Amino acid sequence: MLLITIRPFEYWNLDKSVHEATETSSLKRAHQQHGFAFFRLGALADNVEYGNTSMTTRWIEANFPAWEVAMVDRSFDDPYQIYVALKPRLTISE
């Protein structure tokens, strides 16, 4: 099992790093259309970017076919943090 946290669509209403309404609406639109939105905050060495992201579990399964979503739950401490448990997807030969 692999446990990750993701941000939901509603997160973009709270993200203080996104200052302009046009950026917020484009992030919401990206999330709705593609299941994934990323707001770049900066870059580390070797052009590794970092920032804030929202995504859906459908996006995870579509982009990481070796994994399947086993469980989804919201954090009690942060309602804009979602726990996702992933398990390896078994192939027919296994």
N, C-alpha and C positions, 0 to 999 in steps of 0.2 A: 504494500500500500504506500501511496505517496499522498501526503496531506499538503495542500496549498491554500492560499487565501487569494481571493479576487475581489475586485470592486464592482458593484452593480452600476447600472445606468444612472441611478439617482445620485451617485457620488459626485457627478459633475455639477450638481447644484451647490455643493459645499466646498469644492476644491478652491482654496484661496490662491493657488499658484496660477490659475486661469483668470486673468484680470478683465478681459474684454468679453462682452456678451456674444460677439461674433465667433470668438474662439469656443466659447461654451456651446453655442448652438451647433457648430461644426463637429465638435466632439460627440455631442448627443446624436447627431445625424449619422456619424460614422459608426457609433455603437449600434444604433437601430438597423442600419443597412448591412453592416458587416459582422456585427457581434464583437467588435474590438475597436477600441479607441486609445490613442497614446498621445500624451502631451509632453513634449521634450522639455526638460528642465536644464540639461547641460550635457557635457560629454566628459568622459574619463580618458585616460591614456588609450592610445590605439583606436581612437574613434568609437569607443563603446559609449553609446548614449544611455542616459537614464532619465526617468520621469515618472509620471503617473499614468496608470492604465486602468481601463475597465474592460471587462470581457464577459462573454456568456459561456455557459457550459457547452453549448452547441459548438461554439468556436473552438473550444479546447478539443472536443472529440473530432472535429473536422481537421484540425491541424496537427493533432498528435494521435494518429490512428492506432498506435500500439497501446493506448490507454483508454479505459472507459470510466465514466463517472459512476462511482459506487454510492456516494452520499453527498448531500448538500445541506448546509445549515448556516444560519446567521450567527454572528458573534453576539453574545450577551453584552459585552463591553462596548462594541462599536457596530451599530446596525448597518453601517456601510462597508462592512468587512464580511465576506462570505467564505466559509470553510468548504473546501471541495476535497473529498477523498477520491483518489484515483487508484484503479487497480489495473495490472497488466491485462490486456485483452488476449485471451487464449486463441491460438490458431487451431485449425482442424487437426493438424498433425500432433498437437499436444494432447 
